[in-house]
Amino acid sequence: MRGTLVEKRNVMKKTSERSVEGTTASGTMTRRDFAKTSAIAGFAIVSSRSARAETNVDTLKVGLLGCGGRGTGAAINILESDNNVKLIAMADMFQDRLDNSRKHIAGREDPKVQSKFDVEDELCFVGVDAYKKILATDIDIILECTPPYGRPKHIVAAVEAGKHIFAEKPVAVDPVGIRQVMAAAKKHKERGLSFVAGTHRRHQREYIETVKKIQDGAIGDVIALRAHYCVPLPWVHDRKPGMSDLEYRLRNWYSYCWCCGDNIVEQHIHNLDTCNWVMGGPPRNVLASGGRAWKPPVEKYGDIFDHFSCEYEYPNGVRMWSLSRHWYESTDSVLETVYGSKGKSNCLDMGEEGINPYVQEHIDLVNSITGTGPYYHEGQRVAESTMTAIMGRMSAYTGQRLSYTKALETDLKIGPDVLDFSLEYPVGPVPRPGAPDET
């Protein structure tokens, strides 16, 4: 089946007037019809056991890459839908994390989840090259849910392997990674494959309906925006005896910029993406500040800031104020507000409540693949929103105003080229913008 899905999309390009924005198909052959007539086409697989789903050509085989909390949640979410899918493969850097995730999913009482969970030992992969092994199976969809540092490499590999992609946000931690994702997404889209990102507001009915009304003038001309992601510290882990540098970095990944991109990138991207959605694209420049107010300067808390304040400017001159922070004790504030010449909106106050967006995004992905719903390819868009967050971090770290274009063109790469458990991966220093002893 996997070998036919790319061909299927190519045929659809010729037989359908349906655009990537989801207009109704008018071709005589649907993607589902084409899959049924060509499912005999072969595809090299790692295990004969994974061919079982071929008996039902409508079943899409899913693989989970990254078995932490979000990856486990994403796997459950795609199984919770009414779509005909099976989770057949799992991969992670660490055996215990894969085992815990597998046990958690298998133990769910929801019959939808139980009936679609079919992961056997031979399709469980662990280690630095686990992503290569899971992509070599005949899965149709890869759930890319590793920590952010690995996503560019994994997305590029998934595109080369011809898989449909669900990728958690953010999709990179630096401009070099963003350019890799953008180039891969372009190739992926040209092949007719589907790509949905974990910026779930784009699949939440209240947001979809409200943003459309804002863009249609319900609150007049947009004159300003604000975005908050202000929450306490999400989690941090102590180093256990015997842990190598690399193992501790990857298990405590939210403390290190090269692993997570800092909190403005890892979490605040949700709000920044919503503002970009309202405005029709990314801002043209940013001036930001930030720092570290309370985190002690030790390995456990890494080298990232704990607060950011950014002023973004969009191409039409409209400005957006962005505030994000992780403070030990603080008032939570997670929001987007759009101010118009005739009123304001919180981006979900003019829409009807829909189903859980964490489930809806997977329904939309599957429907995009099968041709039963609009076509989704969010690779370029989520890369732009990730870059919006990265440029805010870059501005705060340096104290300089940055344009989107120049920030994207830089050669900044903050992660190591090699992951090796025998090597040292030192931490820091914490950026000190404006310090007289630093450039």
Number of C-alpha atoms within 10 A of each C-alpha: 26 25 19 19 25 22 17 24 25 16 17 21 15 10 15 17 13 16 13 15 10 12 12 14 18 11 15 9 16 19 21 17 14 19 23 14 11 16 18 13 11 12 13 11 14 16 12 10 12 20 16 10 19 16 10 12 17 18 17 23 26 28 25 27 28 26 29 19 12 14 22 22 18 25 27 24 19 27 27 21 17 10 18 16 23 24 24 26 28 30 28 27 21 19 15 12 19 23 15 15 22 20 11 13 19 18 11 13 9 13 11 17 23 17 13 22 22 17 18 13 9 12 19 21 22 20 12 15 12 19 26 15 17 25 26 15 23 30 27 22 27 26 27 28 28 24 25 24 24 21 24 23 16 22 26 18 16 24 21 13 17 21 26 29 26 25 27 23 25 30 35 31 29 29 23 17 24 25 19 18 25 21 13 22 25 14 15 25 20 13 18 24 25 28 26 26 26 23 24 20 20 21 23 22 19 20 23 18 17 21 27 16 18 22 16 11 14 19 18 16 15 21 17 19 23 21 26 21 25 24 18 15 16 10 10 14 14 11 16 9 6 8 12 16 17 18 20 19 23 18 19 21 24 26 25 24 25 23 22 24 29 24 27 32 29 24 21 25 24 28 26 28 26 24 27 18 19 20 20 11 17 24 28 17 22 26 21 24 21 24 18 19 13 12 17 10 14 10 17 20 21 23 21 26 27 23 22 26 20 24 19 28 20 20 12 10 12 14 19 25 19 24 24 24 27 23 19 13 9 12 9 14 14 15 17 23 20 22 19 18 13 12 12 19 19 17 24 19 14 18 17 13 13 12 11 13 19 20 22 21 26 26 21 21 25 26 18 23 27 24 20 15 17 20 26 24 25 22 25 19 18 27 25 23 28 29 29 28 31 27 31 30 28 20 23 26 21 20 16 16 19 21 19 22 13 12 21 21 12 11 11 14 13 16 17 11 7 8 13 14 14 10 11 11 16 11 19 14 10 16 17 18 17 12 9 7 6 9 8
